[in-house]
Amino acid sequence: MMTALAAASAANAQGAFQGFALAPPCDGRVSVSDAQLGGPPIVGSWSEVNPNKAAWQTAPCLRWTDGHTRMSTALAAVVRADSLDNLLTRYGALSQYKMIRFWSTMHQTWEQFVMAAGITDGPNADYTLPDLQPGQFETGRSFYYYEIGQNGRSINLLTVRERTADSAVLATENITPIRFGIFTVFQPRALQTVTFIRNRGPQEWNYIQTIGVGEGSDFIAVHSPSPYINRLTALYRYMAGIRTDGAPPAAPHN
């Protein structure tokens, strides 16, 4: 969820955006009417030089107001599931994240999302606990998890901000630095995600996931939104039960 977002590239990816007016769903409503079950996800990105970023910096449900948000990228879609428990089971199965594939704009090929990931018992623990089960997603509860990528291991924190019978809000942030080669791309808490899952009808769920790149991020972290778009798309496909390396890539080029 976090380390896999560290790779970045140096060019623009505006061709991948669909120009939607997506506001953070802090009031429980979703502002995207074009997202349809079975249709492609809607994606977009805002940078620190874009005036539209204001809504994302000040949105109370994101809780990004303590620092400066340099870039935010979001994906909105509709997924099918019998219940919220089904979706939380999939979200919490970190042992399966190594099966997710994403499109690497850097290498122009499909690559492994993470080499390994799992729940652990604290920032210094070196063992893996069982995958999270739906009943563990309780409002206010937090879990440490690790991810191992090509550039090493990172520790992250998952917090359940909301859990009701028909909705969930899940937030993550990196606890340890995330590196890319010799560079520290993200200092602790510089990379955050928030995932909103809300019921919209029988077996239909609004799914919005957004990434915030904040203070303590290196310049290469905000050079291009393409890596974030491709990883958000990979996670959406995984949550929707769709082949994650299916063509075409969401953002094929840098």
C-alpha positions in Angstrom: 0.0 0.0 0.0 2.8 2.4 0.8 6.3 1.2 -0.2 5.1 0.3 -3.6 4.3 3.9 -4.3 7.9 5.1 -3.9 9.0 4.8 -7.5 8.5 8.0 -9.5 9.4 9.3 -12.9 10.3 12.6 -14.4 7.6 13.5 -17.0 4.0 14.5 -17.2 1.0 12.1 -17.4 -1.8 14.4 -18.2 -3.1 12.0 -20.8 -4.1 9.6 -18.1 -6.5 12.1 -16.4 -10.1 12.2 -17.2 -10.7 15.7 -15.8 -13.2 14.9 -13.1 -14.4 17.1 -10.3 -13.8 14.7 -7.4 -14.1 16.2 -4.0 -13.2 14.2 -0.8 -16.4 12.5 0.3 -16.3 13.9 3.8 -20.0 14.3 4.1 -20.7 10.8 3.1 -21.6 11.7 -0.4 -19.6 10.8 -3.5 -19.4 13.6 -6.1 -18.7 11.4 -9.1 -21.7 10.3 -11.0 -19.9 8.9 -14.0 -18.4 5.9 -12.1 -20.4 2.9 -13.0 -20.3 -0.8 -12.1 -18.2 -2.6 -14.6 -16.9 0.7 -16.1 -13.3 2.0 -15.9 -12.3 3.9 -12.8 -12.0 7.6 -12.9 -8.6 9.1 -12.0 -7.1 12.5 -11.4 -4.3 14.3 -9.7 -3.7 17.7 -8.2 -0.2 19.2 -7.5 0.9 22.1 -5.2 0.8 24.4 -8.2 -2.8 23.6 -9.0 -5.4 25.9 -7.3 -7.8 23.0 -7.1 -5.7 21.4 -4.5 -7.3 23.5 -1.8 -10.2 21.1 -1.3 -7.9 18.2 -0.7 -5.7 20.1 1.7 -8.5 21.3 4.0 -10.9 18.3 3.8 -11.4 17.2 7.4 -11.9 13.5 6.7 -8.5 13.3 5.1 -6.8 14.8 8.1 -4.0 16.2 5.9 -4.4 19.7 7.3 -1.4 19.5 9.7 1.1 19.8 6.9 1.6 20.9 3.3 0.2 18.6 0.7 2.5 18.7 -2.4 0.4 16.3 -4.5 -2.8 14.3 -4.2 -3.9 11.6 -6.6 -7.3 9.9 -6.5 -9.3 7.0 -8.0 -13.1 6.6 -7.9 -14.9 3.4 -9.0 -17.8 1.1 -8.3 -17.1 -2.5 -7.3 -19.4 -5.5 -6.8 -19.4 -7.4 -3.5 -21.9 -9.4 -1.5 -21.0 -7.5 1.7 -18.5 -5.0 3.2 -17.0 -8.0 5.0 -16.0 -9.4 1.6 -14.2 -6.2 0.6 -12.5 -5.9 4.0 -11.3 -9.5 3.8 -9.6 -8.7 0.5 -8.2 -5.4 1.8 -6.8 -7.1 4.9 -5.2 -10.0 3.1 -1.7 -8.5 2.9 -0.2 -11.8 2.2 -1.8 -11.7 -1.2 -0.5 -8.3 -2.2 2.6 -9.9 -3.8 0.2 -11.3 -6.4 -0.8 -7.8 -7.5 0.8 -6.5 -10.7 1.1 -2.9 -11.7 2.4 -1.2 -14.8 5.9 0.3 -14.3 6.3 3.5 -16.4 10.0 3.4 -15.6 10.6 -0.2 -17.0 7.6 -0.3 -19.4 6.5 -3.7 -18.1 4.2 -5.3 -15.5 5.9 -5.7 -12.1 5.2 -7.1 -8.7 3.4 -4.6 -6.5 5.4 -5.8 -3.4 7.7 -8.7 -2.9 6.0 -9.4 0.5 3.7 -7.7 3.0 2.1 -8.6 6.2 0.7 -7.5 9.6 3.2 -7.2 12.4 3.1 -6.4 16.1 4.9 -3.1 16.2 7.4 -0.9 14.4 10.3 -3.0 15.5 8.8 -6.5 15.2 10.3 -8.9 12.6 7.6 -11.5 12.4 4.3 -11.7 10.6 0.8 -12.0 12.1 -2.2 -13.6 10.3 -4.0 -11.5 7.7 -6.7 -9.1 9.1 -10.2 -10.5 9.3 -13.3 -8.3 8.9 -14.1 -8.3 12.6 -10.8 -6.7 13.3 -11.7 -3.6 11.4 -13.2 -1.6 14.3 -13.4 2.2 14.4 -10.3 3.6 16.0 -8.2 0.5 15.9 -4.7 0.6 14.3 -2.4 -2.0 12.9 1.3 -2.0 11.9 2.2 -3.7 8.7 5.3 -4.0 6.6 6.0 -4.0 2.9 9.2 -5.3 1.2 10.0 -3.9 -2.2 13.0 -3.7 -4.4 14.5 -1.0 -2.1 13.9 -2.8 1.2 11.4 -2.9 4.0 9.2 -0.2 5.4 6.8 -0.1 8.3 3.4 1.5 8.0 0.4 2.2 10.1 -3.2 1.3 9.1 -5.9 3.1 11.1 -9.6 2.3 10.9 -11.2 5.7 11.0 -14.7 4.5 10.4 -16.5 1.2 10.3 -20.2 0.8 10.1 -22.5 -1.8 8.6 -22.3 -0.2 5.2 -19.1 1.9 5.1 -15.4 2.0 6.0 -12.7 4.6 6.0 -9.2 3.3 6.2 -6.0 5.4 6.4 -2.4 4.5 6.1 0.9 6.4 6.6 4.5 5.4 6.5 6.2 5.1 9.9 9.8 4.5 8.6 11.5 6.3 5.7 10.8 5.0 2.2 13.8 5.0 -0.1 14.4 4.6 -3.8 17.9 3.7 -4.6 20.2 6.0 -2.5 17.5 8.6 -2.1 15.0 8.9 0.8 11.9 9.7 -1.2 9.5 9.9 1.8 10.3 10.8 5.3 8.0 9.3 8.0 4.4 10.4 7.5 5.1 12.0 4.1 3.1 9.4 2.2 -0.5 8.9 3.3 -3.6 7.2 1.8 -7.2 7.2 2.6 -9.7 4.7 1.3 -13.5 5.2 1.4 -15.8 2.3 0.9 -19.6 3.1 1.0 -22.6 1.1 0.0 -24.6 2.5 -3.0 -27.1 -0.3 -3.5 -27.5 -4.1 -3.5 -24.0 -5.6 -4.1 -22.6 -2.2 -5.3 -20.0 -0.2 -3.4 -18.5 3.2 -4.1 -14.7 2.9 -3.8 -12.5 5.9 -3.6 -8.8 5.8 -2.7 -6.6 8.8 -2.6 -2.9 9.4 -2.0 -1.4 12.5 -0.3 2.3 13.3 -0.8 3.2 15.7 2.0 6.1 17.6 3.5 9.3 15.5 3.8 9.0 14.1 0.3 11.8 14.3 -2.2 11.3 16.2 -5.5 11.1 13.0 -7.5 8.0 12.0 -5.4 6.0 14.8 -7.2 7.6 14.8 -10.6 4.8 12.7 -12.1 1.5 11.2 -10.9 1.8 8.3 -13.3 3.2 5.8 -10.7 0.5 6.7 -8.2 -2.3 6.3 -10.9 -1.0 2.9 -11.9 -0.7 1.6 -8.3 -4.2 3.0 -7.4 -5.5 1.2 -10.5 -3.8 -2.1 -9.5 -5.3 -1.9 -6.0 -8.7 -1.1 -7.4 -8.5 -4.1 -9.8 -7.5 -6.3 -6.9 -10.4 -5.1 -4.8 -12.8 -5.6 -7.7 -11.5 -9.1 -8.4 -10.2 -8.1 -11.8 -6.9 -9.3 -13.3 -4.5 -6.6 -12.1 -2.1 -6.8 -15.2 -4.9 -6.6 -17.7 -4.2 -4.2 -20.6 -4.2 -1.3 -21.1 -2.3 0.3 -18.3 -4.0 3.3 -16.7 -1.0 5.5 -17.3 1.3 3.8 -19.9 4.0 6.4 -20.1 5.7 8.9 -17.9 
